[in-house]
């Protein structure tokens, strides 16, 4: 628990420094994109390494990582700044998301798509689903962005709403968790922890919005609306985290890596973002103006 807490604090400090230093040199968007692309690439590498350990799965090609970088590069540097949740991205994310959720029904069965097309599977699971974060950073219209890098604040909000669900789950679930959520997949998760996670996500998301509006002066969401919109993100973060647990159990691994003390690898760090990122893009695309109105 101590290692996990220290690692979490350290990671948030790194994120803050990247944005602050990048903003000082007017390259905050580029610096954040580079950090995000590296984390996703590392997570995809770890997923391919896990896949190789699953019986019956073909050896994946690491060209999938190159394809992931190419997708994110094109979306960040070549896509229009008015990027929103388009039909192709929404339908694709919905199909991939439904497939990933279906894994929770039979956690001991290796997906046919993973066995036959592991490279494409890893590409769809990580860089495609997480491309929504880059689209969020690029969102711009006449009201959303007053400076080029403000979109990063929305990306951070997605991380806050997602990751503090895990923090609240630990704070409540460890001492009070009695009713197991998915004992066959992740015995440590409990329904009590889920409730604590949702409450923590809403609370910190609202606090984040308040700090930006009142202390930093950024035109952001109304705090109570930011907390409300955080709830569906927090809900989706729970099965998103469980999906990675399915892959680790199939591979007979406890963590995807050992890069981050108390957390594991890059995949352990961003696994809960897989389902929440597309959902956040949709929410911000269609409800952001409502959320900004006081």
N, C-alpha and C positions, 0 to 999 in steps of 0.2 A: 504493500500500500504506500509506504514512504517513497520508494523508488518511482512508483507510478505518479505520485503527486509532484515530486521534484521534476520528473520528465515533462509532465504536462505544463508546469509553470515555465520551464525552460523553452518549450516549443512555442508558447504564446509570446515569450520575450523575443524569440527569433523572428516570429511573424511581425511583431510590432517594429523591430529594428529594420527589417527589410522594407516595410512600408515607409517608415520615417526617413531612413537614409536614402531610399529611392526617391522619396518626395523632395528631399533636400537637393538632389541632383536632377530633379524633374524626370526621373525614369522609374517612378514607383510602379507603374503598370508593367513595364518590362521586367523589373526585378521580381515582382510577385509572380508573373507568368513563368519566369525561369525556375523559381523555387517550386511552384506547383507542378510544372512539367517534370522536374527531376524526381519529385516525390511519387508522382503517378508512374513514371518509368521504372523506378525502383520497386514499386508495388507490383507492377506487371511482371517484372523479372522474378520476384518472389512467388507470384502465382504460378508462373511457368515451372519454377523449381518444385513447387508443391505438386503440380499436375504430373510431373515425371515420376513421382512416388506413388501415384494412385494406380492400382492394378488395372490393366486393360486400356490405359490411356496412351495414345501415340506420343512420341517425343515432339513437343512443340518447337516451332522455329522462332528464334528470337527476332526474326524480321517483323514480328507483330509489334515489338517495342518501337521499331523504326516507324512503322505505320502509325502508331499512336502519337509519336512526336510530330509526324507530318500532319496529322489531323489537327492537333492543337496549334501548331504553327500557322496553318492555313486559316483556322478559325480566328486566331488572335490578330494576325497581321493582314489578312486578306479579306476577311468578312466585313460587311458594313458595320459602322459603329452603332447603327440602330438595331442590332441583332436582338431578336426576340425568340420566344418558343415557336418555332415554325412547325408545320404539319409533319414533315419528315422526321425531325428530331423528336417530336412528341410521340408519334406512333411507334417509332423505333424504340424509344425509352420505355414505352408502355409494354411492348412485346417482350423486351429483355427483362423488365421488371417482373412481369407476370411469370416468366419462366423461372427466375431466381426465387420467387416466392413459392413456386411449386416444389422446389427442392426441400422445403421444410416439412412437407407431407411425408416424404420417403427419404430421410436423411442418410440412410445407409446404401442407397442405390446411386451408382455413378451415372450421370446424365449421358445419354447417347451422343448428344452434340459435343460434349466434352471429350468423349472417347475418340470420336472420328475427326473432329476439327478443333483440336486444343488451341492452335494459334489464333484462329478466328474467335474462338470462345473467350480467350483472355482479352482480345481486343475489344469485343463487345462488352464484356464485364467491367473493364476499367476505363480505358481512354474514351470509349464512346459515351458511356454513362456520365463520366466526370467532365466531359466536354461542356456540359451545361454550366459549370463554374466559370469557364472562360467566356461563355455567352453572357453570363450575368455581369462579369467585369466589363464587357463591351456595351452593355445596355445604355442607350442615350436617347433622350428626346428633348423637347423644349423645356421640360420641367424637372427631369430627373437629375441631370448632371450640371453643376455650376462650374466644375473644374474637371479636367480630363481624368484624374485619378479617383474621383469620388465613388465610381462604381466598385472600387475595391472594398469600400465600407459595407456594401451589400454582400460581397463574397465572405467577408469576415462574419457578418450576421448569420449567414448560413452555417459557417463553422461553429459559431457560438450556439445556435439553436440545436445543432446536431451533437456536438461533443459534450455539452453540458448535460445532455440527457444521460450520457454514460457516467458523468461525475455524480449527478444526483442519484443514479441507480446504485452506485457504490456506497455513497454516504447513507442511503436509507436501506438498501438491500442487504449489506453486510451485517448490520446489527439487528435488523428487524425482519429480514426476509424469511418467511416460513413456507409460502406456497410457491413451488417451483413453476417457472414459466415453460421451459422446454428441457426437462431433465435428460432426455436422450441426446440433446445437441449441446447444451451449455448448462450444466448442473448448478452453476453459481448464480444464474439469473432467476429472479423471483418477481411475482406480480407486485409485491410491495416496492421492490426496487424500480419497477416500471413507473408506478405512480410518483415516486420520488423523483425520477428522472424527468417526467413531464413537467412537474412543478418547478424543478430547478431550471429546465430549459426556458420555460415561459418567464420566470423571474429574471434570469440573467439577460435574456433577449430584450425584455422591457427596460432593464437597467442600462443596457448597451445603447438602446435607442435614446433614452433620456440623456445619457452622457454626451452623445453626439449632438443632440439638439441644444442642450443647455450649456455644456461645458466647452465643446469644441466649435459649436456654431454651424454644424453641417445640417443642411436641410434633409432630415431623415424621417422615418416613420414615427407616428404618434406612439409613445411607449406602450400603451395598453393594446394597441393594434399590432405592434411588433410582437408582443407576447402572445396574442391570439393566433397570428399567422405562424408562430413558431411551433404551435401544438401539432399540426399535421406533419411537420418536418420531424419533430421529436418522435412521433408515433412510428414513422417509417424508418427511423434510425435503428429501432430495436430489431425488426426482422432483417434489416440490412446487415447488422452485426452478426446475427445468427447464421446468415448465408455463408459468411466466411468461416464460421465455426464448422459448418458442414464440410467444406472443402478441407479444412485442417484435419477433421476426424477421418475423412476418406484417405488422406495421405498419412495418417498416423503421426501428426505433428501437433505440438502444444502451441507454438507460435509460428508465424510466417518467417520470422528472422529474429536476430538478437541485437539489432542496431540501437534500439531505444530501451534503456533499462526500465523495467516495470511495465512496458507496453508491448515490446516485441519488435517487429519489423515495420516497414513502411506500409505494408498491406494491413497490418493490425491497426495502424494509425488512421487510415482513411476508409476502412471497410464500411463503416456506418454512413459514409458520404455517397455510396453508390446509388442508393434509392432516393436519398434526400435531395441530391443535386438537381435532377430533372424536375422533381416536385417543386423545389424552390424557384426554378426558372419559370415554371408555369404560374406559380403564385405571384411572383414579382411582375410577370408580364401582364397579368389581368387584374391584380388587386393592389398594385403599388400606389396608384393615384388615390384610391380610397384610403389606404393606410397612411398617407401623408396628410390627409385633411383632418385638421383638429376639430 
